Amino acid sequence: MEPEQFHEFLKYSKGRMEGLADSDKLHLFMDWCNRKNFEELMLRLSSESRGGWGENIFLDFTTKRIIISKKKFFRKFLDLGYVAGMAPYPYLILSEKVKNSDIMKKSASIDVNSILLRPQSFYVWYNEVERIEIRKGTETVVHNMMGSMIQTNFLTITTGEKTYDFKLPTKKDGHFDRIFFWLDSLIPVTVIKT
């Protein structure tokens, strides 16, 4: 979606979002995207193995499907992740201080088709997914002078034919409960928290 199209949504939603819960505001956005036949990125999670030195991928949850794509070599070292997985436009919808300059930034506009062009990318339609399970990585707890913290959480996507397992680093993907909340609120698939 281009910034002009996002401005069109903001005009459409003006007055409609008052009093709505955050998840309802994003459902309004998703419904508008589907009516206009836009596939928009809603959530992005980072997955990595072996502390970032192994396989590094993006899990992109759009309005229509889940896209799994390999990160570029340098991106795996420079990627800071999103706030609880929230993509730029959905984040701007919920932000109290949306400015025109925020909307016009190149980073706010992510073309789903360009994600699909990455090498080794593939996707799973939501109607193929039986369930998604997210689990706190209690076995990845690290103890130090600052206290204890979980290093990695786990996400499993189950279809009728295959199961995909992903490790979600907490430093890049944010708080477990926020990730679960947005997954459960926004995607049309059963999400189980274990």
Backbone as a ProteinNet text record, in pm:
[ID]
protein_1_A
[PRIMARY]
MEPEQFHEFLKYSKGRMEGLADSDKLHLFMDWCNRKNFEELMLRLSSESRGGWGENIFLDFTTKRIIISKKKFFRKFLDLGYVAGMAPYPYLILSEKVKNSDIMKKSASIDVNSILLRPQSFYVWYNEVERIEIRKGTETVVHNMMGSMIQTNFLTITTGEKTYDFKLPTKKDGHFDRIFFWLDSLIPVTVIKT
[TERTIARY]
83.6	0	88.5	54.3	128.1	72.8	153	106	-25.9	-46.3	-170.5	-291.1	-274.1	-383.5	-410.1	-304.8	-322.9	-395.3	-362.7	-436.2	-584.7	-613.3	-751.6	-823	-753	-812.1	-836.2	-739.7	-755.2	-877.1	-900.2	-1019.9	-1146.4	-1144.6	-1259.2	-1290.8	-1186.8	-1206.9	-1229.4	-1211.1	-1227.1	-1368.5	-1374.9	-1504.3	-1554.6	-1509	-1553.6	-1475.8	-1356.7	-1270.8	-1291.5	-1365.1	-1384.9	-1456.1	-1397.6	-1457.9	-1429.5	-1360.5	-1329.6	-1205.3	-1203.4	-1084	-976.6	-849.9	-739.8	-757.9	-796.8	-813.9	-927.4	-1032.7	-1143.8	-1101.2	-1013.9	-960.4	-884.5	-806.1	-728.7	-818	-926.7	-1022.6	-1090.4	-1118.2	-1173.8	-1077.5	-949.5	-844.9	-838.1	-839.6	-831.6	-952.8	-1071.6	-1193	-1184.7	-1135.3	-1120.1	-1020	-908.8	-808.5	-868.5	-944.1	-1004.1	-1105.9	-1185.6	-1281.7	-1211.6	-1095.5	-1020	-923.5	-920.3	-831.6	-682.8	-651.6	-512.9	-472.7	-356.4	-301.1	-197.3	-224.5	-138.4	-75.2	50.3	122.4	65.6	29.9	-25.5	74.6	138.5	234.6	358.6	473.9	598.5	674.7	708	789.4	920.7	1026	1156.3	1176.9	1233.6	1268.6	1415.5	1484.6	1625.6	1665	1769.4	1822.6	1968.6	2017.2	2155.5	2197.6	2114	2147.6	2167.1	2104.5	2115.7	2219.2	2300.5	2403.9	2353.6	2238.3	2179.9	2081.4	1970.9	1868.9	1793.2	1779.4	1708	1596.9	1473.9	1361.7	1262	1178	1064.4	938	847.8	712.6	621.2	570.4	485.9	339.7	259.9	118	45.2	-10.3	-79.9	-230.6	-306.9	-452.2	-505.1	-419.7	-467.5	-389.3	-262.4	-178.7	-58.9	17	143.6	254.5	347.4	460.7	585.8	657.8	781.8	895.2	989.3	1098.1	1229.4	1335.7	1469.5	1518	1580.9	1637.3	1763.8	1789.8	1917.2	2029.1	2149.5	2261.7	2282.5	2292.5	2320.3	2199.3	2079.6	1957.5	1949.6	2004.8	1994.4	2074.8	2173.2	2251.9	2196	2129.2	2080.6	1932.1	1862.2	1717.9	1684.3	1612.1	1571.1	1432.8	1361.2	1227	1123.5	998.2	887.8	837.8	764.4	706.2	594.4	617.1	521.2	474.2	562	529.6	446.2	405.7	315.3	384.5	323.7	376.4	353.4	423.1	417.1	277.7	199	68	-25.6	-37.6	-120.1	-70.6	60.1	114.9	72.5	76.8	36.3	-112.3	-194.6	-337.9	-362.2	-284.6	-302.6	-229.5	-137.2	-58.5	-144.9	-123.8	-196.4	-143.3	-19.4	47.5	87.1	-8.3	23.2	53.2	170.9	209.4	221.8	202.8	217.9	355.6	457.6	594.1	610.4	540.2	545.7	486	375	305.3	384.9	457	530.4	664.9	709.1	837	831	938	946.1	927	975.7	967.3	823.2	731.4	592	524.5	573.6	512.8	592	531	596.8	513.8	573.5	504.2	509.5	393.2	385	444.7	425.3	480.2	632.6	695.3	841.6	890.9	813.6	849.4	848.8	749.3	737.8	849.8	916.6	1026.3	1158.4	1164.4	1288.6	1317.9	1447.5	1482.2	1431.5	1390.2	1344.2	1223.1	1140.7	1018.8	903.2	809.5	688.4	577.4	456	344.3	244.9	163.3	56.1	-69.9	-173.7	-301.1	-363.1	-433.6	-496.4	-593	-663.3	-760.1	-693	-560.3	-486.1	-435.4	-433.3	-377.7	-483.9	-449.3	-540.9	-530.6	-407.8	-389.3	-247.6	-234.5	-103.7	-87.1	28.2	56	176.7	163	274.9	303.1	431.5	470.4	588.3	579.6	691.9	807.3	925.7	1043.7	1104.4	1035.6	1084.9	1220.3	1251.1	1380.9	1493.7	1460.7	1563.6	1584.6	1552	1569.5	1717.7	1758.6	1896.4	1893.4	1979.9	1989.6	2119	2107.5	2227.3	2202.3	2291.6	2278.5	2153.3	2100.6	1983.2	1853.2	1862.8	1743.5	1738.4	1618.8	1598.7	1514.1	1543	1460.2	1462.1	1349.4	1337.3	1403.3	1486.1	1556.7	1475.3	1401.7	1333.9	1195.3	1098.5	966.4	953.3	848.7	833.3	696	694	570.9	562.6	447.6	425.3	302.3	318	206.6	177.2	53	14	-87.9	-56.6	-151.1	-192.1	-277.9	-318.7	-204.7	-104.2	4.4	138.7	159.6	292.7	286.2	391.7	406.9	535	525.8	640.7	671.2	796.5	838.2	934.5	912.4	995.2	1035.9	1158.2	1207.5	1199.9	1134.4	1114.3	1201.3	1305.9	1390.3	1314.7	1315.8	1237.2	1289.3	1417.1	1471.1	1418.6	1389	1341.1	1189.7	1122.6	978.5	895.1	957.5	883.4	821.3	729.9	668.3	574	583.7	505.5	355.2	302.6	157.4	108.1	189.2	149.4	147.9	247	249.7	127	100	-17.8	-145.7	-158.6	-278.3	-301.5	-196.9	-215.1	-237.2	-165.8	-191.5	-335.7	-377.4	-511.7	-619.9	-592.2	-691.9	-704.9	-593.9	-594.1	-600.8	-545.2	-544.4	-661.2	-718.8	-841.1	-808.5	-726.2	-683.7	-686.4	-711.8	-706.7	-564.5	-542.4	-410.5	-418.5	-330.1	-329.5	-204.9	-224.1	-112.2	-88.3	36	66.8	181.3
-117.3	0	124.3	216.4	342.2	443.4	544.7	645	711.5	735	799.3	711.8	580.8	488.6	484.8	494.9	497.8	626.1	738.4	863.1	844.4	771.3	743.7	668.1	569.1	497.4	591.6	678.5	769.9	860.9	906.2	987.1	904.6	780.7	690.7	663.8	643.9	601.2	716.6	840.1	955.6	954.9	957.4	952.9	811.9	715.2	576.5	506	556.7	487.4	532.8	639.8	689.6	585.6	558.4	463.8	317.3	288	149.2	101.8	-25.1	-86.1	-92.6	-102.2	-107.6	-219.2	-337.1	-449.4	-420.5	-353.1	-318.1	-214.5	-121.9	-24.4	-96.3	-195.6	-268.9	-359.2	-410.1	-487.3	-397.8	-273.8	-177.4	-157.7	-144.6	-129.9	-255.2	-371.7	-496.6	-513.2	-482.3	-491.5	-396	-275.1	-176.3	-227.3	-282.4	-338.4	-449.7	-538.3	-649.4	-600.4	-498.2	-442.8	-377.9	-314.5	-247.6	-343.8	-468.6	-572.9	-539.1	-479.7	-456.4	-567.2	-623.9	-716	-637.5	-619.6	-534.7	-614.6	-582.4	-643.6	-592.1	-684.7	-647.7	-671.2	-785.5	-822	-881.2	-857.1	-919.4	-967.3	-1094.2	-1151.9	-1200.1	-1194.2	-1245.7	-1381.3	-1471.3	-1603.3	-1627	-1687.9	-1717.1	-1842.3	-1904.9	-2023.6	-1999.2	-2072.3	-2064	-1921.1	-1851.7	-1717.4	-1616.1	-1637.9	-1544.3	-1584.2	-1683.3	-1724.8	-1829	-1888.1	-1988.2	-1924.6	-1993.6	-1945.5	-1827.9	-1720.4	-1600.2	-1572.2	-1569.5	-1549	-1449.1	-1396.7	-1313.1	-1397.6	-1378.4	-1433.1	-1313	-1294.3	-1179.8	-1223.6	-1166.8	-1195.9	-1082.6	-1111.6	-1010	-1022.7	-948.4	-957.4	-1086.3	-1161.1	-1280.8	-1408.4	-1397.1	-1517	-1490.5	-1596.7	-1588.4	-1609.9	-1516.3	-1527.5	-1553.8	-1657.9	-1693.6	-1665.5	-1578.6	-1541.9	-1530.3	-1563.4	-1557.4	-1412.5	-1373.7	-1238.9	-1230.8	-1112.4	-1088.6	-1098.5	-1127.9	-1154.8	-1043.2	-918.5	-808.8	-774	-801.8	-769	-846.9	-968.6	-1046.5	-985.6	-902.1	-836.9	-699.4	-634.2	-498	-489.9	-600.7	-600.4	-583.4	-477.7	-452.7	-507.6	-550.5	-603.4	-492.5	-531.1	-437.2	-441.5	-340.7	-335.9	-439.7	-546.9	-657.4	-707	-698.9	-750.6	-658.7	-543.1	-454.5	-392.4	-406.8	-347.7	-195.4	-120.5	26.9	89.5	54.5	118.8	84.3	-43.1	-70.1	4.2	15.9	90.3	237.2	296.4	436.2	456.3	356.6	366	377.6	303.5	302.5	416.1	480.4	586.5	709.6	771.6	894.3	1012.7	1003.1	1117.9	1088.8	1050.5	1025.1	1157.4	1164.5	1284.9	1247.7	1344.7	1320	1266.8	1316.5	1270.7	1122.5	1073.4	931.1	847.5	894	819.7	819.7	926.6	937.7	865.3	819.5	748.5	621.1	593.2	472.1	347.1	349.6	231.7	197.2	292.8	264.3	183.3	194.4	125.7	-0.5	-115.1	-242.8	-314.8	-342.4	-409.5	-560.3	-621.4	-765.3	-843.1	-795.3	-866.3	-869.4	-763.9	-764	-866	-889.3	-992.8	-1129.3	-1152.6	-1281.7	-1306.2	-1199.6	-1213.8	-1254.3	-1250	-1288.4	-1435.8	-1469.6	-1610.9	-1693.9	-1813.3	-1909.5	-1861.7	-1777.3	-1736	-1825.3	-1845.7	-1920.1	-1868.9	-1911.6	-1861.2	-1971.9	-1946.3	-2036.7	-1951.5	-1988	-1916.6	-1947.1	-1851.3	-1872.6	-1991.2	-2012.1	-2122.5	-2259.6	-2265.2	-2391.5	-2419.9	-2317.9	-2331.6	-2388	-2497.8	-2556.2	-2483.8	-2451.4	-2376.7	-2321.8	-2222.5	-2165.4	-2175.5	-2224.1	-2237.8	-2152.5	-2072.8	-1991.9	-2032.7	-2050.5	-2104	-2027.2	-1997	-1932.1	-2030.9	-1983.9	-2069.4	-2078.9	-2146.4	-2155.3	-2225.5	-2309.2	-2376.9	-2286.6	-2164.4	-2071.1	-1956.6	-1979.7	-1876.9	-1857	-1730.1	-1695.1	-1620.4	-1661.7	-1596.5	-1516.2	-1391.5	-1309.4	-1210.1	-1115.6	-1018.6	-931.2	-917.6	-834.3	-911.2	-1040.1	-1121.7	-1236.5	-1280.1	-1390.7	-1343	-1395.7	-1361.1	-1472.8	-1485	-1582.8	-1524.9	-1602.5	-1558.1	-1580.6	-1692.6	-1733.4	-1788	-1753.2	-1815.2	-1900.4	-1980.9	-2073.3	-2058.6	-2067	-2056.5	-2176.2	-2242	-2357	-2329.5	-2343.7	-2328.9	-2468.3	-2514.1	-2648.4	-2637.6	-2701.3	-2713	-2859.6	-2891	-3029.8	-3117.7	-3057.9	-3135.1	-3120.4	-3011.4	-2985.7	-2904.3	-2917	-2836.4	-2754.8	-2626	-2535.8	-2486.9	-2501.3	-2457.7	-2340.1	-2238.2	-2118.3	-2078.4	-2024.7	-1969.7	-1817.9	-1756.3	-1611.2	-1547.8	-1474.1	-1409.9	-1296	-1294.4	-1194.6	-1053.6	-1037.2	-901.3	-836.1	-915.2	-858.2	-854.5	-951.3	-963.2	-906.4	-874.9	-810.2	-906.5	-852.5	-924.4	-1034	-1150.2	-1268.1	-1239.3	-1177.8	-1155	-1059.2	-959.1	-866.8	-937.8	-1022.5	-1097.5	-1187.6	-1259	-1346.2	-1265.2	-1152.9	-1070.6	-1031.6	-981.3	-935.2	-1050.5	-1160.8	-1277.5	-1323.8	-1339	-1389.2	-1292.2	-1162.7	-1061.2	-1041.7	-1053.2	-1008.6	-1117.6	-1232.7	-1330.9	-1428.5	-1469.2	-1554	-1702.3	-1732.7	-1869.7	-1887.7	-2009.2	-2037.5	-2026.3	-1941.2	-1924.4	-1975.6	-2069.5	-2131.9	-2086.7	-2042	-2003.5	-2116.9	-2169.7	-2279.4	-2241.3
0	0	0	-83.3	-92.8	8.3	43.5	140.3	100.2	-29.4	-74.6	-41.2	-58.1	-27.8	123	202.7	347.2	388.5	323.6	349	317.4	208.9	171.7	284.4	344.7	457.5	575.4	605.4	718.7	699	574.5	546.4	568.1	517.9	531.2	678.9	758.9	897.9	994.4	947.1	1036.4	1095.8	1226.5	1294.3	1320.4	1242.6	1261.9	1373.3	1404.6	1500.3	1644.4	1662.8	1799.5	1884	1999.9	2093.4	2064.5	1954.1	1921.1	1996.3	2031.3	2089.6	1980.4	2021	1923.2	1822.1	1867.9	1774	1675.4	1719.7	1630.3	1525.8	1565.9	1469.6	1358.6	1397.1	1296	1211.8	1270.1	1190.6	1087.5	1123.6	1028.9	912.4	943.9	841.1	753	813.8	737.1	645.4	696.1	614.2	495.5	520.6	413.6	309.1	354.3	262.5	177.1	240	165.5	63.3	100.3	4.2	-114.8	-89.3	-195.3	-266.1	-220.7	-273.6	-254.1	-138.5	-98.5	-3.1	-24.9	74	151.9	280.6	362.1	474.9	503.2	613.4	745.2	835.3	965.2	1078.1	1076.6	1180.6	1115.4	1178.2	1131.4	1254.1	1254.2	1359.9	1299.6	1379	1337.2	1400.9	1324.5	1375.5	1345.6	1441.7	1418.3	1493.4	1445.6	1513.1	1548.7	1645.6	1692.8	1726.6	1802.2	1848.6	1737.5	1624.1	1512.4	1408.7	1438.8	1343.2	1245.3	1273.5	1184.6	1089	1068.7	976	1037	963	1004.9	905.3	952.9	861.5	919.1	829.6	866.4	855.7	949.8	941.8	924.3	804.8	773.2	769.2	856.8	862.5	791.6	675.1	597	621.4	547	557.5	496.2	419.8	350.3	377.6	420.3	433.8	522.5	546.1	619	517.1	510.6	418.9	501.8	465.3	533.7	435.6	476.3	384.5	459.9	390.2	449.2	450.5	561.7	569.9	487.3	435.9	368.5	471.4	426.7	515.8	618.4	574.3	666.4	752.7	701.8	776	907.1	909	1032	1146.7	1114.7	1218.8	1254.8	1160	1181.2	1212.6	1204.6	1225.5	1372.7	1405.5	1543.3	1572.4	1468.9	1488	1498.5	1515.6	1530.2	1673.8	1713.2	1846.7	1853.8	1930	1943.7	1807.3	1709	1577.1	1489.9	1538	1464.7	1343.5	1225.7	1103.3	1105.4	1019.2	1026.2	1014.7	913.4	900.4	1015.9	1054.9	1173.7	1297.6	1313.6	1427.4	1420.1	1300.8	1285	1314.2	1280.6	1308.3	1458.4	1536	1681.1	1751	1680.3	1740.6	1764.9	1877.4	1910.9	1830.6	1785.9	1724.3	1579.2	1495.2	1355.1	1286.8	1226.1	1151.7	1004	917.8	774.5	740.4	809.4	779.4	811.6	915.7	948.9	836.1	783	678.2	549	521.5	396	398.3	513.5	519.8	437.6	368	287.1	372.3	495.9	581.5	619.6	609.1	642.4	533.2	411.3	297.8	264.3	286	256.6	151.8	37.5	-71.6	-50.1	-33.6	-9.2	-126.1	-248.2	-365.3	-364.2	-311.7	-304.7	-201.4	-96.9	0.8	-67.4	-151.7	-220.1	-320.5	-364.7	-461.1	-396.5	-264.4	-197	-222.3	-230.8	-248.8	-130.7	-158.1	-57.8	20.8	-38.8	30.7	-14.5	76.1	43.3	132.9	108	187.2	215.7	316.2	355.4	367.7	293.6	304.3	439.9	495.2	625.5	625	513.5	511.5	510.6	489.6	496.6	637.8	722.9	857.9	951.7	1020	1118.7	1252	1292.9	1417.4	1424.2	1511.5	1542.3	1692.7	1734	1876.4	1911.3	2016.7	2063.7	2207.5	2237.3	2367.8	2423.4	2554.1	2622.3	2630.7	2599.3	2601.5	2739.4	2829.5	2967	2975.1	2877.6	2878.3	2829.5	2787.4	2740.8	2840	2965.6	3068.5	3096.6	3101.2	3134.9	3268.1	3360.9	3491.9	3496.4	3540.9	3559.7	3672.2	3690.5	3799.6	3786.3	3666.2	3642.6	3668.7	3693.2	3715.1	3616.4	3587.2	3494	3377.2	3260	3144.9	3041.5	2974.6	2866.9	2743.4	2677.1	2557.2	2429.6	2425	2302.5	2332.8	2248.1	2251.2	2125.5	2118.1	2006.8	1942.6	1809.9	1733.5	1640.3	1639.3	1550.2	1465.8	1334.9	1240.9	1186.3	1204.5	1160.5	1048.4	936.6	825.5	816	722.6	704	655.9	593	533.5	603.3	676.8	729.2	858	938.4	1059.1	1046.7	1074.4	1067.9	1209.4	1252.7	1385.6	1374	1458.7	1455.7	1597.3	1610.2	1735.2	1726.1	1823.5	1824	1932.5	1894.6	1996.1	2064.3	2195.8	2269.4	2250.1	2223.4	2205.4	2077.8	1976.3	1849.7	1841	1900.1	1881.8	1995.3	2104	2211.6	2310.8	2388.7	2499.7	2449.6	2508.8	2470.8	2467.4	2573.3	2580.6	2473.7	2436.8	2329.7	2194.7	2170.6	2044.1	2035.2	2143.3	2143.6	2119.9	2189.3	2174.8	2029.3	1961.6	1823.7	1728	1746.4	1661	1676.8	1800.9	1829.6	1783.2	1790.6	1754	1604.1	1531.9	1392.6	1286.8	1313.4	1205.8	1219.4	1108.2	1112.7	1131	1230.7	1258	1409.4	1454.5	1597.8	1647.4	1747.8	1806.6	1950.7	1983.3	2115.1	2190.2	2314.4	2399.8	2498.3	2500.5	2593.5	2685.4
[MASK]
++++++++++++++++++++++++++++++++++++++++++++++++++++++++++++++++++++++++++++++++++++++++++++++++++++++++++++++++++++++++++++++++++++++++++++++++++++++++++++++++++++++++++++++++++++++++++++++++++

